[in-house]
């Protein structure tokens, strides 16, 4: 068995992630300028990023198959966290999503998505020779819904959708037929129509406001998206300059350090700056896909692919919300938006990808 070689470590992936996180902290600093309620969020984000880099190095040094070997305790502990959240968590926007630990708020749902990736990676490794029938599909879905059901009850529909997209992508990469995938898509659409009356009022409002927006709205999701579009449009090609975005600095743009940080970036750095951010995110995703291609086994490939799907979908959804292409979802822009739990969970994902890279089947990565 060959020894661990740090020459195989993907420094390009780490560098892109550090660059994105540094820019995110810089944009958070600009977005919260003058807001005493949010003072210190930028420094806190830097601390999370530094701790995340240490986590990446640690996870890269540990064989990813170790985590797969203890999948059941990890799964059970995460389930218990999600179950207890309804009784102990902090409420926000009508949902129980955070545990408060001192001055920090921990969101277990962010880490649950990484656990789902690990569980599915192990399942597809063990079942790689099984027929791709309904039983095979149902078993994979059962593992996912063991956690997703508790996320849905918070309620946190956006992260349920993220998790299901990860599952669908991994199932497709493991051999489900196109016809089966189309039937699955139709079933999801039908389920969405059936489930709509049972959604929380604020969730229904987000969909209805997207379909039938009120151009005269002065608050709520419609107003926020209107201000986001104004910020993007006013930034022009090169932007108004760092710290000089009027929509951002005068606080017309709400939740500008989380949901709408892409709009704040476009206002201050223009379309050029926004494109650069998209390219950095795309580069990170590509390095994860590259790791999946080079993985020595199915589980390693699925871990890297799952992390790539997570970053891609959350990033695409966040940008689409800012451009008013989909209803407001509350999903952050990976590595850019403020959020300790979200950033740390992504760092854990990158650490697992690095572990796969360092144990790949070739030396020409």
Buried (B, 14 or more C-beta within 10 A) or exposed (E): EEEBEEEBBBEBBBEBBBBBBBBBBBBBBBBBBEEEEBEEBBEBBBEBBEBBBEBBBEBBBBBBBEBBEEBEEBBEEBBEBBBBBEEEBBEEEEBBBBBEEEEEBBBBBBBBBBBBBBBBBBBBBEBEEBEBEEEBBEEBBEBBBBBBEBBBBBBBBBBBBBBBBBBBBBBBBBEBEEEBEEEBEEEEEEEEEEEEEEBBEBBEBBBBBBEEBEEEBEEBBBBBBBBBBBBBEBBEEEBBEBEEBBBBBEBBBBBBBBBBBBBBBBBBBBBEBBEBBBEBBBBBBBBBBBBBEBBEBBBBBBBBBBBBBBBBBBBBBBBBBBBBEBBBBBBBBBBBBBBBBBBBBBBBBBBBBBBBBBBBEEEEB
